[in-house]
Amino acid sequence: MLVKLFATLIEFTGKRKLEISGPKTVRELLNELDRMFPGFKKELEQGYIILVNGKNIEHLQGLDTPLKEDDTVSIFPPAGGG
């Protein structure tokens, strides 16, 4: 699947896009990203938005949202503003 990273996550991983095979759920994907980039899940502790094929996982099955090999997952850290 294609994983797109944004903002501080690009800085943390040094990647904008990754091709990853194997994870069957968003939770498994985050575990794999944390294995590849130790501390990745800690980076997400301040909150994050995850989209699977453009749909927010909060409106799907959360971290248990199923993934397929042809999915696109986008991960955004929280946006600041004022």
C-alpha positions, 0 to 999 in steps of 0.5 A: 500500500502507499503511505503518504506522510505530511509535515513533521512526519516527513522530517521525522522519517525523511520520507514523503511516501512509502510502499509497505506490504503486509499490514491488514489494519491501520493498527498493524501499519502503525506498528510497522512504521514504528518498527521501521522508524523507532519512535514513530508512534510517539510522534503521533501522541499529540494527535493525528489524522489518518485517512484511508483512500481519503476517508478519515478512520474515525468514520470507519473502524478506527485503528481496526480499519482493514487495509488492502494492498492497493489502499492509500493511507495518508497520515497528518500530524495535528495542525497548529493555528491561532 
